[in-house]
Amino acid sequence: MISGSQCRAGRALVEISRGKLARRSGVDEEIIERFEHKLHAPQPQQVAAIEAALEELGAVFLQENGGGIGVRLKFTSADAKQIARLEGEGGIAGNDRVP
């Protein structure tokens, strides 16, 4: 289950307004606003609907893993191919230390 902060960050990453998220998720815009500002805890099914709508738009929610919770964007298939190509270039690893 995502937090209000993750909701706000996810919305920013996928560039969607509260109003559009409300329409996509079926959750009232005021509930989303109060959730993001930690003023109200929505019903679990409402949070799940918000999370699903944001994930559908490309947000990936990271749960607590010792490093904190977070959110990031999904890689597109083109991004994944580019990363794989760059990782496979090889070569001699250099020293990253700056004098």
C-alpha positions in Angstrom: 0.0 0.0 0.0 1.5 3.4 -1.0 1.8 6.4 1.3 0.5 9.9 0.6 4.0 11.1 -0.2 4.4 8.3 -2.7 1.1 9.3 -4.3 2.2 12.9 -4.6 5.6 11.9 -6.0 4.1 9.4 -8.4 1.7 11.9 -9.7 4.5 14.4 -10.3 6.6 11.7 -12.2 3.8 10.7 -14.5 2.7 14.4 -14.9 -0.9 14.1 -14.0 -3.1 16.4 -12.0 -5.2 15.4 -9.0 -8.3 15.9 -11.1 -7.2 13.5 -13.8 -6.0 11.0 -11.2 -9.4 11.2 -9.6 -11.2 10.5 -12.8 -8.8 7.6 -13.7 -9.0 6.0 -10.3 -12.6 6.7 -9.4 -11.5 8.3 -6.1 -12.7 11.8 -5.2 -10.1 14.5 -5.8 -10.6 15.9 -2.3 -9.8 12.5 -0.8 -6.6 12.3 -2.9 -5.6 15.8 -1.8 -6.2 15.0 1.9 -4.3 11.7 1.5 -1.3 13.5 -0.1 -1.2 16.1 2.8 -1.5 13.3 5.4 -4.8 14.7 6.7 -6.9 11.6 5.9 -6.3 7.9 5.5 -8.5 6.7 2.6 -10.1 3.3 2.5 -7.7 0.5 1.5 -9.6 -0.1 -1.8 -9.3 3.7 -2.6 -5.5 3.6 -2.0 -5.3 0.5 -4.2 -7.3 2.2 -7.0 -5.0 5.3 -6.8 -1.9 3.0 -6.9 -3.2 1.0 -9.8 -4.0 4.2 -11.8 -0.5 5.6 -11.3 1.2 2.3 -12.1 -0.9 2.1 -15.3 0.6 5.5 -16.2 4.2 4.3 -15.6 5.0 4.8 -11.9 6.7 2.0 -10.0 6.4 2.1 -6.2 9.3 0.9 -4.0 8.4 -0.5 -0.6 10.5 -0.2 2.5 13.7 -2.2 2.0 16.1 -0.7 4.5 16.7 2.3 2.3 13.3 3.9 2.5 10.2 3.9 0.4 10.1 5.6 -3.0 8.8 5.8 -6.5 10.3 5.8 -10.0 9.3 5.6 -13.6 9.2 2.3 -15.5 11.8 1.8 -18.2 10.4 1.7 -21.7 11.5 -1.2 -23.9 13.7 1.3 -25.9 15.3 2.5 -22.6 15.9 -1.2 -21.6 17.6 -1.9 -24.9 19.8 1.2 -24.6 20.9 0.2 -21.1 21.7 -3.3 -22.2 23.7 -2.0 -25.1 25.7 0.4 -22.8 26.2 -2.3 -20.2 27.6 -4.7 -22.9 30.2 -2.3 -24.2 33.0 -3.6 -21.9 36.4 -2.0 -21.8 38.8 -1.3 -19.1 37.4 0.0 -15.9 39.0 3.2 -14.9 39.7 4.8 -11.5 36.8 7.0 -10.5 38.8 8.9 -7.8 39.2 12.6 -8.4 42.6 14.0 -7.2 
